[in-house]
Amino acid sequence: MNHTIHLAQDPAADALLGRSPLAALTGMLLDQQVPMEWAFSGPYTIARRLGDDDLDAHRIAVEDPEAFAALLSAKPAVHRYPGSMAKRVQQLCQYLVEHYDGDAAAVWRDVPSGKDLLARLNALPGFGRQKAQIFLALLGKQYGVTPPGWREAAGPYGEQGSHRSAADITGPESLAKVRAFKQEAKRAAKAAKSAKQAEQAE
């Protein structure tokens, strides 16, 4: 696996995402409550702090939880919530060791359909349905993982030409479009909530 990825907007971090299935999965896991580039730079930072050029699920799974949390908390922190995210990264790696012998790519290798892939991703610790759909779309659009029905399984994130999520980011321009889409979605949700509250108050 070697793909040209622009999610971290940093050449070294993006190169790791392009060649390492576990780094890509970990970046997706970290992608919440922080800017996308910060989340997807995380795997590279973790690998470097572990003294490695890639992430190793077997190694991370058995790291001392306190030491691993400290590794993610060191400045600059890997995430806004480094402690809870360290726990999640370890849970993900433990799951991969238990179910896929630590091989992240085995989650999608030889998967018969998009529906099956969505179910596998959804079963990963820290991956709800939305995160699973976004990662499925990312695999299809940028990693060449296209089992039958993958776009349908990814829902709106699988749409061609959309700018909804990490799956659609191929550079600074598309990053700006995705950011604008997310801000608009937030605004719309806020407006809907206010309208509902006003309705209830009448």
N, C-alpha and C positions, 0 to 999 in steps of 0.2 A: 504494500500500500504506500503510494507516494503521490499526494495530491497537492495542488496549489490552493492554499487556504488563506483567507484574509480576515479571520474572526478576531484575532488579538490585535491586529494592526501593528504587529511587531514581528520583524522577519524571523528571529530565532524561535519565538513562541509559536508562530504560525507554521514554521517548518516542522516543529514537533507534532502539532495537530495534524499536519498533512501525512505524517508517516506512522503515527502511533494511535491505534484504535482506542487504547485505554486513555490516552490524553484527551482524545475527542470526547469520549464518554464523561470523563471527569470535568472537562470544561462545561459541558452541558449541565452536569449536576450542579456546578457552582453558579450557573447563570440564573440567579434570582436575587433581587434586592441590591444588586450592584450593576454598574454599567457593563455592558456585554464584553467590551475589550478587557476589562479588569478580570471578569470571570474566566475568559478563555486564555488569559495569560497565566492563570493559576497553575495549570499542569506543568508548565515550563519552570516556574518558580519552585514548585514542590520537588521536581526532579533534580534541579540544581542544588537545592538545600539538602537533598539526600545524597548528593555527590554522584548522581547518575546522569546519563544523557537521555533516559526514558523512564517512564513509570513502570514498576513491577508489582503486579497485583499480589503475588505471593509475599513479597517483602512488606508492602504496606499493610496487608491483612494482619501481620503478626507484630507490627511496630507497637511499642508501648503507647497506649492511648494518650497519656499525659505528655510524653515526649513529642508525639506526632502533633498534638494540639499546639504545643509550644513552637514547633517548626512552622506551622501555618500562621501563628500569631506574631512571630518576629517581624519587626518593621522592615520594609512595608508589608503589612498583613496581606495574606492571600485573598481575604474576603472581609466584608464588614463584620461577619459573625464567624471568626476563624475557629472558635472552639466547637460550635455545633457543626460546622462544615467539615472539620477534621473527622468528627465522628461519622458523618455521612459518607465521606470518601472511604473510610475504613470499612464501613458496612457494605458499600458497593464492591470493594475489592474482596471482602470475605465471601460475598455472594458469588462473585465471579470464580473464585477459587473452588467453592463448593459445587457449583453447577456447570462451570465451563473450564475447569482446570486452570483458571487464571487467565484464559485467553479471551480478551474482550471481543475480538473479531468473530469468535465462534457464536456470539449472540446473533449475528446476521449472516454468517457464512451458510450457504446451502439452504436458506430459509425458503419454504415452498411458496409463500404468498405474503403480500403486504399485511394482511390481517394477522397472520401468524407472527410476523415481525413486530407488529404493534403489541400483541399480547406478551411477547418476550421482553420488549422494552418496558412495558407497563409493570412487569413483575420485578424489575430492578429496584432496589432500595432507593428512595429519593426521587423516583420517576412517577409522577402522576400521569393521567391521560394526556394532558396538554403538553407536558415536557416530552412524553414519549412520541407524540405526533410531530412535534417540532424536530426532534432528533431523527425520526424516520424520514421527514422531508429533507433534512440536511444530508442524510445518507444517500437519498435518491438524487438530489440535485447536485451534490458536490463530491460524493465518494463513489459514484457509479454502482450503488447498491439498489437495484431496481427490480425486486421480485414482482410478479404479476399483481396488479391492484394496489401498488404502493401509494400512488397519488390519492386514491380514494381513502385508503387507510389513514393517510396523513391529514385528511380533512382539508380545511381551507389552506393549511400550510403547504399542501402539496400542489396548489395551483401554480401553473406556469406563469411567469412574469409578475408574480405577486411580490410585495415588499412588506411581509408581515413579521418575519422572525429571523433568527440567526441563519436559518436555512437559505435565506436570500442574499446574504452579505458576501459580495465578491470584491469589495473595495470601499474607499471612503464615501463615494457617491451613493452606493446602495445602502451603506450604514446610515447615512443621513436620512434616506427615504424610509428605512425601517423605523428609525427613531421618531420621525414625524408621524408615521402610522400609529405607533404605540402611544404617543402623546395624544393624538386625536381620539384613539380608543378610550384612553383614560378620561379625557374631557367628556366624551359621550356618556360614559358610565357614571361620572359625577353628576352630569346634568339629569340623567334618568333618575338617579337616586334623589336629587333635590326635588324633582317633579313629583316623585312618589311620596316624599315626606310632606310636601305642600298639600297634596291630595288628601293624605291621612289627617292633616291638621284642620281641614275644612269641616 
